[in-house]
Amino acid sequence: MTPELTLAAIVILPVVFLLLLRVNAAIVFLSLCLGSVLVQFVVGDANSFVTWLSTSNATPEIHTSQDNLKLFLLLAPVALTSVFMIRTISGTSRVVLNILPAVGVGLLGALLVVPLLPPGLSHNIVESDLWGQVKNVQNIIVGGSAVICLIVLWLQRPTSGGKHHKKHKG
């Protein structure tokens, strides 16, 4: 598969997944951001923990690379949030509104995942012209997606009409 097709799949598959399962993509976007923070600040301690586990007598030897651990820390919050948020988007207008945050998840996910892929695959993608174009607009991808996700979350706030219960004096 060409690097361009691989990159397209990395972007499009999460979008399709989120839309078909009606998962709130704005919350998944925030989970992806959390995963990025975990990669940045926790990977060292997690690597020490995995090394400690592999040297104990109770567990078999664990082979993991730093990039595999980073991928796990990056994608675990996304996977868990996606599972817990299945069918949280209902109604045609909300499904349509969910498209832009889902695209943001796909694009940000690609920016974060590609450098952590196995060296051969990562190198092929990073050397492609399409990746260069994506990297040139990464600030727009991150900033625009963040703003869109916040707006979508604000628009989804509960309204006070309709399901409001009043106390009865008795």
C-alpha positions in Angstrom: 0.0 0.0 0.0 1.3 3.5 -0.9 2.2 5.9 2.0 -0.6 8.2 0.8 -3.2 5.4 1.1 -1.9 4.4 4.5 -2.1 7.9 5.7 -5.6 8.3 4.3 -6.7 5.1 6.1 -5.2 6.3 9.4 -7.3 9.5 9.0 -10.5 8.1 7.6 -11.0 4.9 9.6 -11.5 6.7 13.0 -13.9 9.1 11.3 -16.0 6.3 9.9 -15.9 4.3 13.2 -17.0 7.3 15.2 -19.8 8.2 12.9 -21.2 4.7 12.4 -21.1 3.9 16.1 -22.5 7.4 16.9 -19.7 8.2 19.4 -19.4 11.7 20.6 -16.3 12.7 18.6 -15.6 15.9 20.6 -15.1 13.8 23.8 -12.9 11.4 21.8 -10.8 14.3 20.6 -10.3 15.4 24.2 -9.3 11.8 25.1 -6.8 11.8 22.3 -5.4 15.1 23.8 -5.2 13.3 27.2 -3.4 10.4 25.5 -0.9 12.9 24.1 -0.3 14.3 27.6 0.2 10.8 29.0 2.8 10.1 26.3 4.6 13.3 27.1 4.6 13.0 30.9 4.0 9.4 31.9 5.9 7.2 29.4 9.1 7.2 31.5 7.4 5.9 34.6 5.3 3.5 32.6 8.5 2.1 30.9 10.1 1.7 34.4 7.0 -0.2 35.6 7.0 -2.5 32.5 10.8 -3.1 33.1 10.1 -3.9 36.7 7.3 -6.3 35.8 9.5 -8.1 33.3 12.3 -8.6 35.9 10.0 -10.0 38.6 9.7 -13.8 38.9 5.9 -13.7 38.8 5.6 -12.6 35.2 7.1 -13.8 32.0 9.5 -11.4 30.2 7.7 -8.5 28.6 9.1 -7.2 25.3 7.9 -3.7 24.5 9.5 -0.8 22.7 9.2 2.8 23.8 7.1 3.5 20.7 4.7 0.7 21.5 4.3 1.9 25.0 3.7 5.4 23.7 1.0 4.1 21.2 -0.7 2.3 24.0 -0.7 5.4 26.3 -1.9 7.5 23.4 -4.7 5.3 22.2 -6.0 3.6 25.4 -8.0 6.7 26.5 -9.4 7.0 22.9 -10.4 3.3 22.9 -12.0 3.3 26.3 -13.9 6.6 25.7 -15.1 5.2 22.3 -16.4 2.0 24.0 -18.2 3.9 26.8 -19.6 6.6 24.5 -21.2 4.3 21.8 -24.6 5.7 20.8 -24.3 8.9 22.7 -25.1 10.9 19.6 -28.7 10.8 18.5 -30.8 12.8 16.0 -29.8 13.8 12.5 -28.6 17.3 13.4 -26.2 16.0 16.1 -24.9 13.3 13.8 -24.1 15.9 11.2 -22.6 18.2 13.8 -20.4 15.2 14.9 -18.7 15.0 11.5 -16.3 17.9 12.0 -15.0 16.7 15.4 -14.6 13.2 14.0 -12.5 14.6 11.2 -10.5 16.4 13.8 -9.9 13.1 15.6 -8.7 11.5 12.4 -6.3 14.3 11.5 -4.9 14.8 15.0 -4.7 11.0 15.4 -2.6 10.8 12.3 -0.3 13.6 13.4 0.3 11.8 16.7 0.3 8.2 15.6 2.5 8.3 12.4 5.8 9.1 14.2 5.1 6.1 16.6 4.6 3.5 13.9 7.2 0.9 13.1 10.3 2.6 11.5 9.8 1.4 7.9 6.1 2.4 7.7 6.6 5.6 9.6 9.5 6.6 7.3 7.6 5.9 4.1 4.7 8.1 5.3 6.9 10.9 6.7 8.8 11.0 3.4 5.7 11.4 1.3 4.6 14.7 -0.2 1.2 14.4 1.5 2.7 14.2 4.9 4.7 17.3 4.2 1.4 19.1 3.4 -0.2 17.8 6.5 2.7 18.9 8.7 2.5 22.4 7.1 -1.0 22.8 8.3 -0.7 21.0 11.6 -1.3 24.2 13.6 -4.5 24.8 11.8 -5.5 21.1 12.3 -4.9 21.2 16.0 -6.2 24.7 16.7 -9.2 24.4 14.4 -10.2 21.0 15.7 -9.9 22.1 19.3 -12.1 25.1 18.7 -14.6 23.1 16.7 -14.8 20.4 19.5 -15.3 23.1 22.1 -18.1 24.7 20.1 -19.8 21.3 19.6 -19.5 20.5 23.3 -21.1 23.9 24.2 -23.9 23.3 21.7 -24.6 19.9 23.2 -25.2 21.2 26.7 -28.5 20.2 28.3 -31.3 22.6 28.0 -33.6 23.5 30.9 -36.8 23.2 28.9 -39.0 20.2 28.6 -37.6 17.8 31.2 -37.7 20.3 34.1 -39.2 18.9 37.3 -40.9 21.3 39.7 -41.3 20.6 43.4 -44.8 20.2 44.6 -45.8 21.7 48.0 -47.9 19.4 50.0 
